[in-house]
Amino acid sequence: MTTSWRNAATVTAAAVLLLCPPASAQESEQPKALVITAENLMADDATHQEIAREGGDPNTVLPGDVILYRLTFTNTTEVPVRNVEFKDPIPTGFHLLIESATADRDDVVVTYSIDGGQVYSAEPMIEEVVDGERLTRPAPPELFTHIRWLVTGWVQPGAQVTAEFRAQLPAADAPEEPGEPN
């Protein structure tokens, strides 16, 4: 995590596929600048409940499952900060569910990367050649690699900003995208 507290804060999150247990009382005494949680939204379906009945973990991630990732930034300083930036990679093997990236404030701009977090855009585009003609079209969600949230306003001391997105582990029988190697 890189943090500059003068007028901006940059928070780089590494979304991990761990379902987070509740924080202990000792952990909750001192707020952390960034807390990341992941929740399997399918954990209550029949398949996952069968896993639980057999003694397994119902939070096990299976093909087709949707995971909700939540990033909560807390300004742990004694001064307001602005231009807080969250950057989070989409977990390897998962596809971003388009338009699921949100934040709990109106002054947040969400952008995406398809090149490993080098360049961000509200709508990443790709070029392809069709019948000898070069065309530009929106990138499909399976190409998205990172999400960035930029809080353009001030975050007061002790205040929190929450951002989230949903990603899906493709079903095992999902068809491959055209042009992908077999």
C-alpha positions as CSV (number, residue, x, y, z in Angstrom):
1,M,0.0,0.0,0.0
2,T,1.3,3.4,-0.9
3,T,0.1,6.4,1.0
4,S,0.7,10.1,0.8
5,W,-1.3,12.1,3.3
6,R,-0.8,15.7,2.2
7,N,-3.6,16.3,-0.3
8,A,-4.0,12.8,-1.7
9,A,-4.0,9.2,-0.6
10,T,-3.4,6.3,-2.8
11,V,-4.5,2.9,-1.6
12,T,-3.5,-0.1,-3.7
13,A,-5.5,-3.2,-2.7
14,A,-4.6,-6.7,-3.6
15,A,-8.0,-8.5,-3.7
16,V,-7.5,-12.0,-2.4
17,L,-9.9,-14.8,-2.5
18,L,-10.2,-15.2,1.2
19,L,-13.5,-14.9,2.9
20,C,-12.7,-12.7,5.9
21,P,-13.7,-13.8,9.4
22,P,-15.0,-11.2,11.8
23,A,-12.4,-8.9,13.4
24,S,-11.5,-9.7,16.9
25,A,-12.0,-7.1,19.6
26,Q,-8.3,-6.3,19.7
27,E,-8.2,-5.8,15.9
28,S,-11.1,-3.4,16.0
29,E,-9.5,-1.0,18.6
30,Q,-7.2,0.6,16.0
31,P,-8.8,1.3,12.6
32,K,-6.9,0.2,9.6
33,A,-6.5,2.5,6.6
34,L,-7.8,-0.2,4.3
35,V,-9.9,-3.3,5.0
36,I,-10.8,-5.7,2.2
37,T,-13.5,-8.3,2.5
38,A,-14.8,-10.9,0.1
39,E,-18.2,-12.6,0.3
40,N,-19.3,-15.6,-1.8
41,L,-22.9,-14.5,-2.7
42,M,-23.7,-18.1,-3.7
43,A,-22.9,-19.6,-0.2
44,D,-26.5,-20.1,0.6
45,D,-27.6,-21.9,-2.6
46,A,-28.4,-25.6,-2.6
47,T,-25.0,-26.7,-3.9
48,H,-23.1,-24.9,-1.2
49,Q,-25.5,-26.0,1.5
50,E,-24.8,-29.6,0.4
51,I,-21.1,-29.0,0.8
52,A,-21.8,-27.8,4.4
53,R,-23.9,-30.8,5.2
54,E,-21.0,-33.0,4.1
55,G,-18.7,-31.2,6.5
56,G,-17.2,-28.8,4.0
57,D,-17.0,-25.0,3.9
58,P,-20.1,-23.5,2.3
59,N,-18.0,-20.5,1.2
60,T,-16.0,-22.7,-1.1
61,V,-15.8,-20.9,-4.5
62,L,-17.2,-23.0,-7.3
63,P,-17.4,-22.2,-11.1
64,G,-20.3,-19.8,-11.7
65,D,-20.0,-18.3,-8.2
66,V,-20.2,-14.5,-7.7
67,I,-17.9,-12.9,-5.2
68,L,-18.6,-9.4,-3.7
69,Y,-15.4,-7.6,-2.9
70,R,-15.7,-4.6,-0.5
71,L,-12.8,-2.2,0.2
72,T,-13.3,0.2,3.1
73,F,-10.8,3.1,3.4
74,T,-10.7,5.0,6.7
75,N,-8.8,8.3,7.0
76,T,-6.7,7.4,10.0
77,T,-4.9,10.7,10.0
78,E,-5.8,13.9,11.9
79,V,-6.1,15.9,8.7
80,P,-8.6,15.8,5.8
81,V,-7.3,14.1,2.6
82,R,-8.5,14.4,-1.0
83,N,-8.1,12.5,-4.2
84,V,-8.1,9.2,-2.4
85,E,-7.5,6.5,-5.0
86,F,-8.3,2.9,-4.7
87,K,-6.7,0.5,-7.2
88,D,-7.7,-3.1,-7.0
89,P,-6.8,-6.0,-9.3
90,I,-9.6,-8.3,-10.5
91,P,-8.7,-11.7,-9.1
92,T,-7.0,-14.0,-11.7
93,G,-9.5,-16.3,-13.4
94,F,-12.5,-14.1,-12.5
95,H,-14.5,-11.8,-14.8
96,L,-15.8,-8.4,-13.6
97,L,-19.5,-8.1,-13.6
98,I,-19.9,-4.9,-15.6
99,E,-21.4,-1.9,-13.8
100,S,-21.0,-3.6,-10.4
101,A,-18.2,-1.3,-9.3
102,T,-19.8,1.3,-7.0
103,A,-18.9,3.5,-4.0
104,D,-20.9,5.0,-1.2
105,R,-20.2,8.6,-2.2
106,D,-21.3,10.7,-5.1
107,D,-17.8,12.2,-5.7
108,V,-16.2,8.9,-6.8
109,V,-15.1,8.3,-10.3
110,V,-14.8,4.6,-11.4
111,T,-12.4,3.6,-14.2
112,Y,-11.1,0.3,-15.4
113,S,-7.8,-1.1,-16.9
114,I,-7.3,-3.9,-19.4
115,D,-3.5,-3.7,-19.3
116,G,-2.5,-4.7,-15.8
117,G,-3.2,-1.3,-14.2
118,Q,-1.1,0.9,-16.5
119,V,-3.9,2.9,-18.2
120,Y,-7.5,3.5,-16.8
121,S,-10.6,4.5,-18.7
122,A,-14.3,4.7,-18.0
123,E,-14.8,2.4,-21.0
124,P,-11.6,0.6,-22.1
125,M,-11.5,0.0,-25.8
126,I,-9.8,-2.7,-28.0
127,E,-8.9,-2.7,-31.6
128,E,-9.5,-5.6,-33.9
129,V,-9.3,-6.2,-37.6
130,V,-12.4,-7.4,-39.3
131,D,-12.4,-8.0,-43.0
132,G,-9.2,-6.0,-43.4
133,E,-10.7,-3.0,-41.6
134,R,-9.4,-1.9,-38.2
135,L,-12.3,-1.4,-35.7
136,T,-12.5,-0.1,-32.2
137,R,-15.0,-1.6,-29.7
138,P,-15.6,-1.7,-26.0
139,A,-13.4,-4.3,-24.3
140,P,-15.3,-7.4,-23.0
141,P,-15.3,-7.9,-19.2
142,E,-13.0,-10.9,-19.3
143,L,-10.2,-8.6,-20.4
144,F,-10.5,-6.2,-17.4
145,T,-7.6,-6.5,-15.0
146,H,-8.0,-3.6,-12.5
147,I,-10.6,-1.2,-11.1
148,R,-9.8,2.3,-9.8
149,W,-12.0,4.5,-7.7
150,L,-11.0,8.1,-7.3
151,V,-12.6,10.1,-4.5
152,T,-12.4,13.7,-5.8
153,G,-13.6,15.4,-2.6
154,W,-12.3,15.6,0.9
155,V,-12.3,12.7,3.3
156,Q,-12.4,14.0,6.9
157,P,-10.3,12.5,9.7
158,G,-12.0,9.2,10.9
159,A,-14.4,9.2,7.9
160,Q,-14.8,6.1,5.7
161,V,-15.3,5.5,2.0
162,T,-16.5,2.1,0.8
163,A,-16.1,0.8,-2.7
164,E,-17.2,-2.6,-4.0
165,F,-17.4,-4.8,-7.1
166,R,-18.6,-8.2,-8.1
167,A,-16.6,-10.8,-10.0
168,Q,-17.6,-14.2,-11.2
169,L,-15.6,-17.4,-11.6
170,P,-16.7,-18.5,-15.0
171,A,-18.6,-21.8,-15.2
172,A,-16.5,-24.8,-16.3
173,D,-18.6,-25.2,-19.4
174,A,-18.5,-21.5,-20.4
175,P,-17.6,-21.2,-24.1
176,E,-14.2,-19.7,-24.9
177,E,-14.1,-16.2,-26.4
178,P,-13.4,-16.0,-30.1
179,G,-9.7,-15.7,-30.8
180,E,-8.6,-17.4,-27.6
181,P,-6.2,-20.3,-27.9
182,N,-7.6,-23.7,-27.1
